[in-house]
Amino acid sequence: MTLLELSDVTASYGPVQVLDGVSLSVPEGGSVGILGANGAGKTTTLRAISGTVRTGGRITFDGRDIRGFRPDQVAALGIAHVPEGRGTLGQLSVRENLMVGAYLRKGKQKIAADVDYCLDLFPQLRDRIGSRAAALSGGEQQMLAVARAFMAKPKLLLLDEASLGLAPSTAKTVYEAIRRLRLDSGIAMVVVEQNANLAFSLVDTATVLETGRNVLTGSSAELKGMDEIRRAYLGG
Ligand code: ATP
C-alpha cells in the first residue's frame, strides 16, 4: 500500500519556481531518499509535504488529498518533520523537548515507555536528560530532534540532512540509530541527504532531483551501481 504519493508537484518562492513537477512514492513502512546538488529542491520537497510552502500538483497521504493542508493539520495526520538545522527548543531540557514531541498523544505509560526507548536508542541523551537543548553538542541536538519527532508516533518521518555539520563518526552513529528506529517501529521515511553513502544505508529507493525535477529514480542497489551516481554523490 502506498502511504505518500507526490505527483507532478510544483512550488515557488515568490516568482521563482523551484519545484517543477516532482514525483515521489513512499510505501507503508518504506524509506525513500532524495538526492541532488545544493539548490535542487530537496528541502522544498519536504516543505511541500509538511505544508510549509504552497504547492501545485497532487499530494496524497494515507489515501487523502493533503495538498494545501496547514502544517499543524499535516502533523496531526501523522507526518513528523525533522528540519535542516534540527529545530529543537533550546531553552527546554532534553526531557521537555521529548514531551513536546508527544503533546498530541494520550496515555502516560506509553509516552514514558517511548521516552525510555529514545534514551536506549541514543544513550548520550540519557546522560543529558536535564540539560537545556542549547547546551548539547551538534550530534546530541540531531539525536534529540529525531527522538522528539519519534515521540509524536508518526506514520511518516521527514528527515532533512541529519548529517549536516557533524563529524563523520557522529553522523554514522546517528544514521545507525535511525536505521534501528526504522526496523523497530516500521515508520516510513523520506530522507534528504547530501552524503549518499549515509542515505543508501537507510533507504530502499531514491530519486535524484535536478533543478526541481526527478532525473533518476531507482532502488538503492541500482543507483549505487551507476557511474553517474558514483561520480556525483559517492566520491569516485
Ligand atoms: P540545499 O541542500 O542547499 O538545502 P536543496 O536541494 O534542499 O538544497 P532547496 O533548499 O529546496 O534546495 O532550495 C531550492 C531553491 O530554492 C534554491 O535555489 C534556493 O536558493 C531557493 N530557496 C530556498 N528557500 C527559499 C526561500 N525561503 N526564499 C527564496 N528562495 C528560496
Boltz pocket constraint, residues with backbone or C-beta under 6 A from the ligand:
constraints:
  - pocket:
      binder: B
      contacts: [[A, 13], [A, 16], [A, 18], [A, 36], [A, 37], [A, 38], [A, 39], [A, 40], [A, 41], [A, 42], [A, 43], [A, 44], [A, 45]]
      max_distance: 6.0
